[in-house]
Amino acid sequence: MVFLLYACCVPVDGARRSVICDLQRNRPYLIPKALFEILTVHADKSLPDIKAYYEHEVDETIDEYFHFLIENDLGFWTDEPYLYPPIAYDWESPSQITNAIVDMNEHSIHDFDWIAMELDKVGCAAIQLRSYSSLSLDELYSILRSFQNCRLRTIEILLKFSEGLELAALEEIVHTHQRVSSIYIHSSPYAEAHMASRTKIPIVWINTAISDHSFCGNVNPGRFASNIQMFTESMHYNNCLNRKISIDADGHIKNCPAFGKSFGKAGSTSLTEVICESDFRKWWSISKDSIDTCRDCEFRYICTDCRAITSNDSDMFSKPAKCKYNPYQATWIANSYSYEQ
């Protein structure tokens, strides 16, 4: 009998400790590096053989390890391991662009009909609309109507607080436009969260004052996503910029609104032409395994990445500046985040 992790439970090694990413239940489980070694290097050994390899000096600890795995339903014992092949870690998408960001402020003059048409051409499935100035309900409805007949599946909305953005009105928006997957109201004098009564879509007011794109790029455990799509994309590509296109508040087409380089202006430059440029696509393939410090982090495949705000502006492979985790000490620094099993 050998122990097998379920195919959806994937161990990832880090500098100081390791983690098992449960890609089905969307949860990571911290484990010591010794258990990672048992599950990978000694994956084909029986329990007696594993104990014998370590000269029976840590038998009790090994028993505790396997008790932990069984108790958390992460795997099983079998004498027919060949019946359970691992899952493939390939990542593919039929879309040339999978997600987009459109930023707005009081000076923005976006043509959302053009934006919707161009995003439809490249098969975009998700868009994030971020407004740093107040929008009226009529303006919001007008923007959403532009996307009514396109192939978008989800629309995330970030709005600046104003008195007209009341819960009942926002619930009507998510009911009328069922592509809307969430609404966040920033710069609010109060913080509260609701689920829309008919659609169960989150509508959240937050105190954080947001004035431009610089708020983005934060890294903390609350943003981890232990699912198959995130995990596999992170293994091969940059999980933030891969297949992404953005339009900043001034209408410039970019990889991300926080980037300085523009590839043209919305309304006059085809998005299809932009995404064919090598300078635009070069950011897509920067996976976590090629980024300084990230490559040694146990959370690298479930953590989002930022290439716009890095610790070294001249090095495209440097660590995200807003990540305060030290994988060599397994501690969160500065912001005192913690993550336990």
WOCOR-V489696 format. One record per residue. N is the residue number from 1. RES is the residue in three letters. D_FIRST is the distance of its C-alpha to the first C-alpha in Angstrom with 1 decimal. Layout:
((N RES D_FIRST) (N RES D_FIRST))
This chain:
((1 MET 0.0) (2 VAL 3.8) (3 PHE 6.8) (4 LEU 9.6) (5 LEU 13.1) (6 TYR 15.2) (7 ALA 17.3) (8 CYS 20.3) (9 CYS 19.0) (10 VAL 20.0) (11 PRO 20.1) (12 VAL 23.5) (13 ASP 24.6) (14 GLY 28.1) (15 ALA 30.4) (16 ARG 29.8) (17 ARG 26.8) (18 SER 24.4) (19 VAL 23.8) (20 ILE 21.3) (21 CYS 23.5) (22 ASP 22.7) (23 LEU 24.9) (24 GLN 24.9) (25 ARG 26.0) (26 ASN 28.1) (27 ARG 26.9) (28 PRO 25.9) (29 TYR 23.8) (30 LEU 24.9) (31 ILE 22.3) (32 PRO 23.0) (33 LYS 22.7) (34 ALA 20.3) (35 LEU 17.7) (36 PHE 18.7) (37 GLU 18.0) (38 ILE 14.5) (39 LEU 13.8) (40 THR 15.7) (41 VAL 16.2) (42 HIS 12.8) (43 ALA 11.0) (44 ASP 9.2) (45 LYS 8.1) (46 SER 5.5) (47 LEU 7.6) (48 PRO 9.7) (49 ASP 10.4) (50 ILE 11.6) (51 LYS 13.7) (52 ALA 15.0) (53 TYR 16.1) (54 TYR 18.1) (55 GLU 19.5) (56 HIS 18.4) (57 GLU 21.4) (58 VAL 19.8) (59 ASP 17.0) (60 GLU 18.7) (61 THR 19.0) (62 ILE 15.4) (63 ASP 14.7) (64 GLU 17.5) (65 TYR 16.2) (66 PHE 13.0) (67 HIS 15.4) (68 PHE 17.7) (69 LEU 15.4) (70 ILE 14.4) (71 GLU 18.1) (72 ASN 19.4) (73 ASP 17.2) (74 LEU 16.3) (75 GLY 12.7) (76 PHE 9.7) (77 TRP 6.0) (78 THR 5.1) (79 ASP 4.4) (80 GLU 7.9) (81 PRO 8.6) (82 TYR 12.0) (83 LEU 13.2) (84 TYR 13.6) (85 PRO 16.1) (86 PRO 17.7) (87 ILE 21.2) (88 ALA 24.3) (89 TYR 26.2) (90 ASP 29.6) (91 TRP 32.5) (92 GLU 35.5) (93 SER 38.5) (94 PRO 41.3) (95 SER 43.8) (96 GLN 45.8) (97 ILE 46.0) (98 THR 43.5) (99 ASN 45.2) (100 ALA 48.6) (101 ILE 50.6) (102 VAL 54.3) (103 ASP 56.1) (104 MET 59.5) (105 ASN 62.3) (106 GLU 65.9) (107 HIS 66.9) (108 SER 64.4) (109 ILE 65.9) (110 HIS 62.8) (111 ASP 63.3) (112 PHE 60.3) (113 ASP 61.1) (114 TRP 60.8) (115 ILE 57.6) (116 ALA 56.0) (117 MET 57.2) (118 GLU 55.9) (119 LEU 52.5) (120 ASP 52.3) (121 LYS 53.0) (122 VAL 49.9) (123 GLY 47.6) (124 CYS 47.2) (125 ALA 45.0) (126 ALA 45.6) (127 ILE 48.5) (128 GLN 49.3) (129 LEU 53.0) (130 ARG 54.1) (131 SER 57.6) (132 TYR 59.1) (133 SER 62.3) (134 SER 63.1) (135 LEU 62.8) (136 SER 64.6) (137 LEU 62.9) (138 ASP 65.1) (139 GLU 64.0) (140 LEU 60.3) (141 TYR 60.9) (142 SER 62.7) (143 ILE 59.8) (144 LEU 57.2) (145 ARG 59.4) (146 SER 59.2) (147 PHE 55.5) (148 GLN 55.9) (149 ASN 55.7) (150 CYS 53.2) (151 ARG 49.5) (152 LEU 48.4) (153 ARG 45.6) (154 THR 45.8) (155 ILE 48.7) (156 GLU 48.2) (157 ILE 51.5) (158 LEU 52.6) (159 LEU 56.2) (160 LYS 58.7) (161 PHE 59.8) (162 SER 63.0) (163 GLU 64.6) (164 GLY 64.3) (165 LEU 60.5) (166 GLU 60.1) (167 LEU 57.0) (168 ALA 58.7) (169 ALA 59.8) (170 LEU 56.4) (171 GLU 54.7) (172 GLU 57.1) (173 ILE 56.2) (174 VAL 52.5) (175 HIS 53.4) (176 THR 55.8) (177 HIS 53.7) (178 GLN 50.2) (179 ARG 48.8) (180 VAL 49.3) (181 SER 46.0) (182 SER 47.3) (183 ILE 50.5) (184 TYR 50.9) (185 ILE 54.4) (186 HIS 54.9) (187 SER 57.7) (188 SER 57.9) (189 PRO 59.8) (190 TYR 57.0) (191 ALA 53.3) (192 GLU 51.7) (193 ALA 49.2) (194 HIS 49.4) (195 MET 47.5) (196 ALA 50.0) (197 SER 50.7) (198 ARG 50.4) (199 THR 48.0) (200 LYS 45.8) (201 ILE 46.4) (202 PRO 46.5) (203 ILE 50.0) (204 VAL 50.1) (205 TRP 53.0) (206 ILE 52.3) (207 ASN 54.7) (208 THR 53.9) (209 ALA 56.9) (210 ILE 56.0) (211 SER 58.8) (212 ASP 57.2) (213 HIS 54.0) (214 SER 53.4) (215 PHE 51.4) (216 CYS 48.5) (217 GLY 45.6) (218 ASN 44.4) (219 VAL 40.8) (220 ASN 39.1) (221 PRO 35.9) (222 GLY 37.6) (223 ARG 37.8) (224 PHE 34.1) (225 ALA 32.6) (226 SER 28.8) (227 ASN 28.9) (228 ILE 28.0) (229 GLN 31.6) (230 MET 32.4) (231 PHE 29.2) (232 THR 29.6) (233 GLU 33.4) (234 SER 33.1) (235 MET 30.9) (236 HIS 33.7) (237 TYR 36.9) (238 ASN 38.9) (239 ASN 37.8) (240 CYS 41.4) (241 LEU 43.7) (242 ASN 41.8) (243 ARG 43.7) (244 LYS 46.0) (245 ILE 49.8) (246 SER 52.1) (247 ILE 55.8) (248 ASP 57.2) (249 ALA 60.0) (250 ASP 62.7) (251 GLY 61.3) (252 HIS 59.8) (253 ILE 56.7) (254 LYS 54.0) (255 ASN 50.3) (256 CYS 50.5) (257 PRO 53.6) (258 ALA 53.2) (259 PHE 53.5) (260 GLY 57.0) (261 LYS 57.0) (262 SER 58.3) (263 PHE 57.9) (264 GLY 60.8) (265 LYS 62.1) (266 ALA 60.9) (267 GLY 63.4) (268 SER 64.5) (269 THR 61.4) (270 SER 58.9) (271 LEU 55.3) (272 THR 54.2) (273 GLU 56.2) (274 VAL 54.8) (275 ILE 51.1) (276 CYS 51.9) (277 GLU 53.2) (278 SER 51.0) (279 ASP 52.1) (280 PHE 50.8) (281 ARG 47.4) (282 LYS 46.7) (283 TRP 45.2) (284 TRP 42.6) (285 SER 40.3) (286 ILE 40.1) (287 SER 36.5) (288 LYS 35.2) (289 ASP 33.7) (290 SER 37.4) (291 ILE 38.9) (292 ASP 39.8) (293 THR 37.7) (294 CYS 35.9) (295 ARG 33.7) (296 ASP 32.4) (297 CYS 31.9) (298 GLU 28.5) (299 PHE 30.4) (300 ARG 31.9) (301 TYR 30.3) (302 ILE 31.2) (303 CYS 34.6) (304 THR 37.9) (305 ASP 40.0) (306 CYS 43.7) (307 ARG 45.6) (308 ALA 49.0) (309 ILE 49.0) (310 THR 47.4) (311 SER 47.9) (312 ASN 49.7) (313 ASP 51.9) (314 SER 52.3) (315 ASP 48.6) (316 MET 46.8) (317 PHE 43.5) (318 SER 44.2) (319 LYS 42.4) (320 PRO 43.5) (321 ALA 46.3) (322 LYS 45.4) (323 CYS 41.9) (324 LYS 42.0) (325 TYR 38.4) (326 ASN 37.8) (327 PRO 34.2) (328 TYR 35.0) (329 GLN 35.7) (330 ALA 33.7) (331 THR 36.9) (332 TRP 39.2) (333 ILE 42.7) (334 ALA 46.1) (335 ASN 45.1) (336 SER 42.8) (337 TYR 40.1) (338 SER 36.9) (339 TYR 33.4) (340 GLU 30.8) (341 GLN 27.5))
